[in-house]
C-alpha cells in the first residue's frame, strides 16, 4: 500500500467518523499488513484472503481476540473505502467473525502446533 493511499484511507476514516481518532493509525496499519499479506495470496478472492489473514493472526503469539476483530474491521472499512465491498461477503460477514475467532482460539489452545483453517473440519480428535 503506498503512503498516499494510506493517508487517504485515514482521511476517509476521519471524515466519516468511522473510527475514533486514537485508533485511526491502528486501522491503517492493519490495512497495510493485510495488503502485504494478500500480495502473497493473489490466487484467493478477497473473502478468502481476509479469512486467511485472520487465521494467520490467530495462529501468531501475542495477538488478542480484540486485535483480530480490529484487523477484520479495518479491512472491511478498507474495502468500503476502495469500493471493493460487497453485500455478498458471507464468509467474512461481521456476524461470522466471532465464530471464526472462537474457533481459532480453541484450536490454538488445543493444539498450538497444528494449522487450522476456518471452515475446515478438524480431523485430529
Backbone torsions as a table, in degrees:
resi	resn	phi	psi	omega
1	UNK	NA	125.4	179.5
2	UNK	-77.7	160.3	-174.5
3	UNK	-63.0	-33.8	-179.6
4	UNK	-64.9	-44.3	178.8
5	UNK	-66.8	-38.1	176.7
6	UNK	-61.2	-43.0	177.5
7	UNK	-63.7	-42.1	179.4
8	UNK	-65.7	-37.7	176.9
9	UNK	-62.2	-43.4	178.0
10	UNK	-63.9	-40.0	177.1
11	UNK	-63.0	-40.3	178.1
12	UNK	-60.5	-48.2	179.6
13	UNK	-59.9	-41.2	-178.9
14	UNK	-69.4	-47.8	-175.9
15	UNK	-64.3	-36.4	-179.2
16	UNK	-88.8	-2.4	-177.1
17	UNK	52.7	44.0	-177.7
18	UNK	-83.5	-24.4	-176.3
19	UNK	-140.5	142.5	174.7
20	UNK	-60.4	145.1	-176.3
21	UNK	-49.5	-42.9	-175.4
22	UNK	-67.3	-14.5	-179.0
23	UNK	-103.2	-7.4	-173.8
24	UNK	-59.4	-43.1	-179.6
25	UNK	-65.5	-32.3	177.5
26	UNK	-67.3	-42.5	178.9
27	UNK	-62.8	-41.9	177.6
28	UNK	-64.0	-38.3	178.3
29	UNK	-64.1	-43.4	177.8
30	UNK	-62.1	-42.0	178.7
31	UNK	-62.1	-42.4	178.9
32	UNK	-62.5	-45.0	179.0
33	UNK	-63.0	-40.9	178.7
34	UNK	-62.6	-45.6	-178.5
35	UNK	-64.1	-38.3	175.8
36	UNK	-63.3	-45.0	178.2
37	UNK	-62.1	-45.0	-175.1
38	UNK	-69.7	-23.5	175.7
39	UNK	-62.5	-25.3	177.9
40	UNK	-90.8	-0.1	-178.4
41	UNK	-133.9	44.5	-175.2
42	UNK	-65.7	-19.3	-179.2
43	UNK	-73.6	-14.2	-179.5
44	UNK	-92.8	148.6	174.0
45	UNK	-74.5	173.7	-175.6
46	UNK	-57.9	-42.8	-179.2
47	UNK	-61.0	-46.3	-179.1
48	UNK	-70.6	-32.9	175.1
49	UNK	-62.2	-44.8	179.7
50	UNK	-65.2	-43.0	178.8
51	UNK	-61.8	-43.2	178.4
52	UNK	-65.1	-38.8	178.6
53	UNK	-63.8	-46.0	178.5
54	UNK	-63.8	-39.0	176.8
55	UNK	-62.6	-43.5	178.1
56	UNK	-60.1	-47.4	179.6
57	UNK	-62.0	-40.8	-179.9
58	UNK	-63.8	-28.5	-179.3
59	UNK	-83.7	-14.4	-179.3
60	UNK	-82.1	144.5	174.6
61	UNK	-75.4	141.6	172.9
62	UNK	101.0	-8.6	177.3
63	UNK	-99.8	127.9	177.1
64	UNK	-86.6	163.0	179.0
65	UNK	-57.3	-40.2	-178.6
66	UNK	-64.4	-30.7	178.5
67	UNK	-71.1	-35.8	177.9
68	UNK	-68.4	-39.3	175.3
69	UNK	-62.9	-41.7	179.1
70	UNK	-63.9	-40.9	177.6
71	UNK	-61.9	-43.2	177.8
72	UNK	-59.8	-48.3	-179.8
73	UNK	-61.8	-40.0	179.8
74	UNK	-62.2	-42.7	179.9
75	UNK	-69.8	-40.9	177.5
76	UNK	-59.1	-45.3	178.8
77	UNK	-68.1	-32.6	175.5
78	UNK	-64.0	-42.6	175.9
79	UNK	-59.8	-41.0	176.6
80	UNK	-61.1	-44.9	-179.3
81	UNK	-59.8	-44.0	-176.7
82	UNK	-85.1	-7.5	-178.5
83	UNK	81.9	11.9	-179.4
84	UNK	-92.6	4.4	-178.2
85	UNK	-74.7	153.0	179.4
86	UNK	-146.5	145.3	176.2
87	UNK	-73.8	-8.3	-178.2
88	UNK	-95.4	24.6	-179.4
89	UNK	-91.8	57.1	-173.5
90	UNK	-63.1	-34.1	-179.2
91	UNK	-65.4	-23.5	-177.0
92	UNK	-118.4	17.2	179.7
93	UNK	-59.6	148.3	-177.6
94	UNK	-56.1	-35.8	179.7
95	UNK	-64.7	-26.2	-178.0
96	UNK	-84.9	-18.5	-173.0
97	UNK	-63.2	-38.9	179.2
98	UNK	-62.7	-41.5	178.9
99	UNK	-64.5	-41.0	178.9
100	UNK	-63.8	-45.7	-179.3
101	UNK	-63.8	-42.8	179.1
102	UNK	-62.3	-42.2	178.8
103	UNK	-65.3	-41.6	179.1
104	UNK	-64.4	-44.1	179.8
105	UNK	-60.9	-43.8	179.4
106	UNK	-63.6	-44.4	-179.6
107	UNK	-62.7	-39.5	179.6
108	UNK	-66.8	-42.9	179.7
109	UNK	-64.8	-40.4	-176.9
110	UNK	-73.2	-40.0	-175.0
111	UNK	-153.2	84.0	-174.2
112	UNK	-65.5	-14.5	-178.2
113	UNK	-93.8	-11.6	-179.1
114	UNK	-94.8	140.0	178.5
115	UNK	-86.0	131.5	178.4
116	UNK	-122.8	136.5	178.6
117	UNK	-115.7	125.1	179.5
118	UNK	-53.7	139.2	179.1
119	UNK	95.0	-13.4	178.2
120	UNK	-100.5	143.1	177.6
121	UNK	-72.0	145.2	176.3
122	UNK	-91.5	126.6	-176.5
123	UNK	-106.4	14.1	-173.7
124	UNK	-92.8	3.0	-179.1
125	UNK	-107.2	NA	NA
